[in-house]
Amino acid sequence: MKTKYAPSQNLSRGHYVQIDDFEMYYEEYGKGFPLILLHGFGGCTQNWHPFTNELSKYYRLIVIDFRGHGHSTNPQEKFTHRKAANDVFLLLEKLKIQQFSAMGMSSGGMTLLHMATSQSSRIISMVLISSTSHFPEQARIIMGRASFKTMPQEVKEMYKECAKRGEKQILQLIAQFNAFSENYDDMNFDNESLSAITARTLIIHGDRDNFFPVEIAENIHHSIPNSKLWIIHNGEHVPVYDPNVPFTSTALRFLVEPQKE
């Protein structure tokens, strides 16, 4: 993935709201049916900025900074996808949003799996990008060894751009990322739990993903009823920024067409 974020937009509509023990930051664009956009770990709302102009023509976008990411705080200095899902539901409660569609990149998609298995009737449709049902050994090795020094340059730039509180925030996020390598409870979805998902689901995955092998995406597809699978040839982790990949048009076609019926 060559581009993981875009510079802050001057016209971004940022808001802060108190959620339990932390202050959550989110941005809102457009009008219509709500579409929730969730970034990957270490990222922020800016990961979605390359796509918000087009998506906001069709949806009311709610673009969220997870706890400890971007502008959002995290006094506990801990992160799980299960807790992130609860955070998003609490924000939607404050915004009086009952039903919605959603898209999530990597950790964003993993958060959506928690949301879709705990309150299935609320998500009408969702797009999971480079997500997983569990952490395979190859991902645990990468997560356990990760440090700012060893990160690819484009990932370093994303962390620096998205960590609005500087180096301390970066170090906290990397420590939380390292902790995933020893966590066997947070991401632990079996075929039975995935089969309970009722949302129309599009699964997008690169066949060269170094975190989550494509076989995991194939299994998620086979487990979730009414799901579709788009494997991107030569795609790495979160391959949707490649200009040769028609991500926005494909995602919109999947999300919007049933509304026209």
Stockholm file with secondary structure:
# STOCKHOLM 1.0

chainA/1-261         MKTKYAPSQNLSRGHYVQIDDFEMYYEEYGKGFPLILLHGFGGCTQNWHPFTNELSKYYRLIVIDFRGHGHSTNPQEKFTHRKAANDVFLLLEKLKIQQFSAMGMSSGGMTLLHMATSQSSRIISMVLISSTSHFPEQARIIMGRASFKTMPQEVKEMYKECAKRGEKQILQLIAQFNAFSENYDDMNFDNESLSAITARTLIIHGDRDNFFPVEIAENIHHSIPNSKLWIIHNGEHVPVYDPNVPFTSTALRFLVEPQKE
#=GR chainA/1-261 SS CCCCCCCCCTTCCEEEEEETTEEEEEEEECCSSEEEEECCTTCCGGGGHHHHHHHTTTSEEEEECCTTSTTCCCTTCCCCHHHHHHHHHHHHHHTTCCSEEEEEETHHHHHHHHHHHHSGGGEEEEEEESCCSBCCHHHHHHHHHCCTTTSCHHHHHHHHHHCTTCHHHHHHHHHHHHHGGGCSSSSBCCHHHHTTCCSEEEEEEETTCSSSCHHHHHHHHHHSTTEEEEEETTCCSSGGGCTTSCHHHHHHHHHHHHHHC
#=GC SS_cons         CCCCCCCCCTTCCEEEEEETTEEEEEEEECCSSEEEEECCTTCCGGGGHHHHHHHTTTSEEEEECCTTSTTCCCTTCCCCHHHHHHHHHHHHHHTTCCSEEEEEETHHHHHHHHHHHHSGGGEEEEEEESCCSBCCHHHHHHHHHCCTTTSCHHHHHHHHHHCTTCHHHHHHHHHHHHHGGGCSSSSBCCHHHHTTCCSEEEEEEETTCSSSCHHHHHHHHHHSTTEEEEEETTCCSSGGGCTTSCHHHHHHHHHHHHHHC
//
